[in-house]
Amino acid sequence: MTCERCGECRDGGMRFCAYCGEDLSDECPLCASQRESGAMFCGECGRRLRTRPEPPAPVQSDVLRKATLLAVPVLLILLAIELVFMLAGTVDTWNWCASATMNILALVPHLVVVTTISGTPVQIAWILIEAAVLASVALVLIQTYRKLEGTRPDVDSAADTPLFRTAAVMAMGISMSYILAFLMLIAGVDLTTAGTPTGTVPEALLSYANAGVWEEVISRLVPIGIPMALVALAMRRRDCWRFLFGGFGMSRLSVALILISALMFGFAHMSGWGIWKILPSFLMGILFGYLYVRVGIHASITVHFAVDYFAVVAYTGFEAVTVLSTLLILALLIIGLVAFGYYAKRIWENRESIRGMPGLMPPDQEISFSRRDED
């Protein structure tokens, strides 16, 4: 018998159990011995001797994903500190900009100075840069809220949000940068730079905020967004302009453009930092490019700003802020190693779909800059 109701059904004159389907007719002489041997069916009469065990449900380890999720609160705290110092220095930086000059740069593909502005235009640029940073952070948060709205938040849903990807890229970038810097120091590379402002002085507040915004424009929107938009235009896509802002998804073309833009981004840092900066900037460019393509320019601006503005908060003169920001960076460094493992695992598990990646136009994604109606 295979269930506790078999006897009840047998006593009721049934041939088969109404609850498990077991054949209740008399067993053949070999049934008992074969049941004891562990057989599923009798080799003589074909009777089922035991219920087929249900295969165990696959256990999906989400340890890496949960650990990577820790980057989200760390990034939010770090961003909050950085935004406070940027906003607190708005007036002082505005006044300083009145007598300052500012180069407008472009990558073509090497770094060139297009023009130089001074006085009031620099003040206007400062306000626009602040607005771009605030809007980028706000948009990441709004998109994440909309993604989770109406659902019960869990690890799976949280990992499918712009904020998660932004925090994961931030953690991986910090981890990679510090590891590379450590290896270079061991190799005897001189990592010192001259004339780089730090702390809450107006020059630093403007310089690092500008890098987070304008470098994403010339390093991501121009070499990735414009070519993708032109391809979309050539394919008669009515929404081709949306490609300028990123968030359109992965294709073979977008991957190639990410690598090209990252290479340009790496060499662009050589003039101000030295040849040692090429490799770290190239690898960071790949991460920024992925975020631009996968989420949008607002996400890459958010991470770029968060990474660069650490040069401000780490030298504020407030010991508590310096210690806290340093602990946050160390946390991101550790989480970044886990995030690399998480993404490596995802790439391996999805290797077949990656091989089948579309050539030009990526598949649609349900995010702000890539909701498209096909012609």
C-alpha positions in Angstrom: 0.0 0.0 0.0 1.2 3.5 -0.8 -1.0 5.7 1.4 -2.9 5.5 4.7 -6.3 5.4 2.9 -5.5 2.3 0.8 -6.9 0.0 3.4 -10.1 2.0 3.7 -10.6 1.7 -0.1 -9.8 -2.0 -0.1 -12.4 -2.7 2.6 -14.9 -0.7 0.6 -14.4 -3.2 -2.3 -12.5 -0.8 -4.5 -9.9 -2.2 -7.0 -7.9 1.0 -6.9 -7.3 3.5 -4.1 -9.3 6.6 -4.7 -6.6 8.7 -3.1 -3.3 7.5 -4.5 -4.4 5.3 -7.4 -2.7 2.1 -6.0 -3.8 -1.2 -7.5 -5.5 -3.0 -4.5 -5.9 -6.4 -6.1 -3.9 -9.3 -4.7 -0.2 -9.0 -5.1 1.8 -11.6 -7.1 4.3 -13.7 -5.2 7.2 -11.5 -6.2 5.8 -8.1 -5.2 6.8 -8.3 -1.5 10.4 -9.2 -2.2 10.8 -6.6 -4.9 9.2 -3.9 -2.8 11.8 -4.7 0.0 14.6 -4.4 -2.6 13.5 -0.8 -3.4 12.0 -1.4 -6.8 9.4 1.0 -8.1 7.4 -1.6 -10.0 7.1 -5.4 -9.8 9.1 -7.1 -12.6 6.5 -9.9 -12.8 3.1 -8.2 -12.8 4.0 -4.6 -13.3 2.3 -3.4 -10.2 3.5 -0.1 -8.7 5.2 -0.9 -5.5 5.9 2.6 -4.2 5.1 6.1 -5.0 7.6 7.8 -7.2 9.4 10.4 -5.1 9.0 14.0 -6.2 12.2 15.5 -7.4 13.6 17.9 -4.9 13.0 21.5 -5.8 16.2 23.2 -7.1 17.8 25.2 -4.4 18.8 28.6 -5.9 21.5 30.2 -3.9 20.9 33.9 -3.6 23.7 34.5 -1.1 25.7 36.6 -3.6 22.7 38.6 -4.6 21.8 39.3 -1.0 25.3 40.4 -0.2 25.5 42.6 -3.3 22.2 44.2 -2.2 24.1 45.6 0.8 25.7 48.1 -1.6 22.4 49.9 -1.9 22.2 51.4 1.7 25.9 52.1 1.6 25.7 54.0 -1.7 22.6 56.0 -0.4 24.4 57.1 2.7 27.5 58.1 0.8 25.4 60.0 -1.8 23.6 61.8 1.0 26.8 63.0 2.5 28.2 64.1 -0.8 25.1 65.9 -1.8 25.0 67.8 1.5 28.5 69.1 0.9 27.8 70.0 -2.7 24.6 71.9 -1.8 26.2 73.5 1.3 28.9 74.9 -1.0 26.5 76.3 -3.6 26.9 80.0 -2.7 30.6 79.9 -2.1 31.2 78.1 -5.4 28.8 80.5 -7.2 30.8 83.5 -5.9 34.1 81.8 -6.8 32.9 81.0 -10.3 32.5 84.7 -11.0 36.2 85.1 -11.4 37.0 81.5 -12.6 37.6 80.0 -16.0 36.4 76.6 -17.2 37.4 74.5 -20.2 34.7 72.8 -22.2 36.1 69.5 -23.3 35.3 66.9 -26.0 36.6 63.5 -27.0 37.3 63.3 -30.7 38.6 60.6 -29.8 41.4 62.2 -27.8 40.7 64.9 -25.2 40.5 68.5 -26.7 39.5 71.9 -25.4 36.5 73.1 -27.5 36.3 76.5 -25.8 36.9 78.3 -22.5 34.2 80.2 -20.6 34.6 82.5 -17.6 32.6 84.6 -15.2 28.8 84.4 -15.5 28.8 81.4 -17.9 30.8 79.4 -15.3 28.3 80.4 -12.7 25.4 79.2 -14.9 27.4 76.0 -15.7 27.7 75.3 -11.9 24.0 75.6 -11.3 23.2 73.4 -14.3 25.8 70.8 -13.1 24.2 70.7 -9.6 20.7 70.3 -11.2 22.0 67.5 -13.4 23.4 65.6 -10.4 20.3 66.1 -8.3 18.0 65.1 -11.2 20.1 62.0 -12.0 20.0 60.7 -8.4 16.3 61.5 -8.1 15.5 59.7 -11.3 17.3 56.5 -10.2 15.3 56.6 -7.0 12.0 57.3 -8.7 12.5 54.5 -11.3 13.3 52.1 -8.5 10.2 53.1 -6.5 8.0 52.6 -9.6 9.6 49.3 -10.2 8.8 48.1 -6.7 5.4 49.9 -6.4 2.5 47.5 -5.9 4.8 44.5 -5.3 6.1 42.8 -2.2 9.7 43.7 -2.0 12.1 40.8 -1.9 15.6 40.0 -3.1 14.5 39.1 -6.6 12.5 42.3 -7.2 15.1 44.5 -5.5 17.8 43.1 -7.7 15.9 44.1 -10.8 15.9 47.8 -10.1 18.0 50.7 -11.4 19.2 51.4 -7.8 20.5 47.9 -7.4 22.5 48.0 -10.6 23.8 51.5 -9.8 25.0 50.4 -6.4 26.5 47.2 -7.7 28.5 49.1 -10.4 29.6 51.6 -7.8 30.8 48.7 -5.5 32.6 46.9 -8.4 34.2 50.2 -9.5 35.5 51.0 -6.0 36.8 47.5 -5.5 38.5 47.3 -8.8 40.1 50.8 -8.4 41.6 50.1 -5.0 42.9 46.7 -6.0 44.5 48.0 -9.1 46.0 50.9 -7.1 47.4 48.5 -4.5 49.0 46.3 -7.2 50.5 49.3 -8.9 52.0 50.5 -5.6 53.5 47.0 -5.1 55.0 47.3 -8.6 56.6 50.6 -7.7 54.3 52.8 -9.9 54.2 56.4 -8.7 50.5 57.3 -8.3 50.9 60.9 -7.2 49.2 63.6 -9.2 49.9 67.3 -9.2 47.4 70.1 -8.9 44.3 68.0 -8.2 42.0 69.9 -5.7 40.5 68.1 -2.8 38.2 69.0 0.1 35.3 71.5 0.2 37.1 74.3 -1.7 35.0 75.7 -4.5 37.4 74.5 -7.2 37.0 70.9 -6.0 33.2 71.2 -5.6 32.9 72.3 -9.2 35.6 70.1 -10.7 34.3 66.8 -9.4 30.7 67.5 -10.0 31.5 68.6 -13.5 33.5 65.5 -14.1 30.5 63.3 -13.0 28.2 65.1 -15.5 30.2 66.3 -18.5 32.5 63.3 -18.7 29.4 61.1 -19.0 28.1 63.3 -21.8 31.3 63.2 -23.9 32.3 59.7 -22.9 28.9 57.9 -23.1 26.2 59.9 -24.7 28.4 61.0 -27.7 30.3 57.8 -28.5 27.5 55.4 -27.6 24.2 57.2 -27.6 24.6 59.1 -30.8 25.7 56.1 -32.9 22.9 54.0 -31.5 20.4 56.8 -32.2 21.7 57.1 -35.8 21.3 53.4 -36.4 17.8 53.5 -35.0 17.1 56.4 -37.3 18.4 54.5 -40.3 16.1 51.6 -39.3 13.2 54.1 -39.2 12.6 54.0 -35.5 10.3 56.8 -34.5 11.8 56.8 -31.0 15.4 57.1 -32.2 16.0 60.1 -30.0 15.5 58.0 -26.8 18.8 56.2 -27.6 20.7 59.3 -26.7 19.9 58.9 -23.0 20.9 55.2 -22.7 18.8 52.5 -21.1 18.1 50.8 -24.4 19.7 47.4 -23.5 22.5 45.2 -24.8 23.4 44.3 -28.3 26.6 43.4 -30.1 26.8 47.0 -31.4 26.3 48.5 -28.0 28.9 46.2 -26.5 31.4 47.3 -29.1 30.6 51.0 -28.5 31.0 50.4 -24.7 34.5 49.1 -25.3 35.4 51.9 -27.7 34.2 54.6 -25.4 36.0 53.0 -22.4 39.2 53.0 -24.4 38.7 56.7 -25.2 37.8 57.4 -21.5 41.0 55.6 -20.4 43.4 57.6 -22.6 41.6 60.9 -21.8 42.8 60.6 -18.2 46.4 60.2 -19.2 47.1 63.9 -19.7 46.0 64.9 -16.2 46.9 61.9 -14.2 49.7 60.0 -16.0 50.0 56.8 -18.0 49.1 54.7 -14.9 45.5 56.0 -15.0 44.7 54.5 -18.4 44.0 51.0 -17.3 41.8 51.9 -14.2 39.9 54.5 -16.2 39.4 52.0 -19.1 37.9 49.4 -16.8 35.8 52.0 -15.0 34.6 53.1 -18.5 33.4 49.6 -19.2 31.3 49.7 -15.9 30.0 53.2 -16.6 29.2 52.2 -20.2 27.3 49.1 -19.0 25.3 51.2 -16.6 24.6 53.8 -19.3 23.4 51.1 -21.8 21.5 49.0 -19.3 19.8 51.8 -17.1 20.5 55.2 -18.6 22.8 58.2 -18.4 21.3 59.3 -15.1 22.6 56.1 -13.5 26.1 56.5 -14.9 26.2 60.2 -13.8 25.1 59.1 -10.3 27.9 56.6 -9.9 30.5 58.8 -11.6 29.6 61.7 -9.2 29.7 59.3 -6.2 33.1 58.0 -7.0 34.7 61.4 -7.8 33.1 63.3 -4.9 34.8 61.1 -2.4 37.8 63.4 -3.0 35.6 66.1 -1.4 34.1 64.4 1.6 37.3 62.6 2.5 39.0 65.9 3.1 36.3 68.0 4.7 38.2 68.6 7.9 35.4 66.9 9.9 36.9 63.8 11.4 33.6 62.1 11.9 32.7 62.6 8.2 36.1 61.4 7.0 35.9 58.3 9.2 32.4 57.5 8.1 33.0 58.0 4.4 36.2 55.9 4.6 34.2 53.1 6.3 31.6 53.3 3.6 34.2 53.0 0.9 35.8 50.0 2.6 32.3 48.4 2.8 31.8 49.0 -1.0 35.3 47.6 -1.7 34.3 44.3 0.0 30.8 44.2 -1.4 32.3 44.9 -4.9 34.2 41.6 -4.7 30.9 39.8 -4.0 29.2 41.8 -6.8 31.9 40.6 -9.3 31.1 37.0 -8.3 27.4 37.6 -8.6 27.7 39.1 -12.1 30.1 36.4 -13.2 27.6 33.8 -12.1 24.9 35.5 -14.0 26.9 35.7 -17.2 27.8 32.0 -16.9 24.1 31.1 -16.3 23.0 33.2 -19.3 25.8 32.4 -21.6 23.5 30.9 -24.3 21.3 34.1 -24.4 24.5 36.2 -24.5 25.7 34.3 -27.5 22.3 35.0 -29.1 22.5 38.7 -28.4 21.0 40.8 -31.3 23.4 42.5 -33.6 22.2 46.1 -33.8 18.9 46.9 -32.0 18.7 45.7 -28.4 15.5 44.1 -27.1 13.0 46.4 -25.4 13.3 47.0 -21.7 10.7 48.3 -19.3 12.5 51.4 -18.2 11.9 55.1 -18.8 14.3 55.7 -21.7 13.5 52.5 -23.6 9.8 52.0 -23.8 9.3 51.9 -27.5 6.5 51.2 -29.9 7.6 49.3 -32.9 6.6 50.6 -36.3 
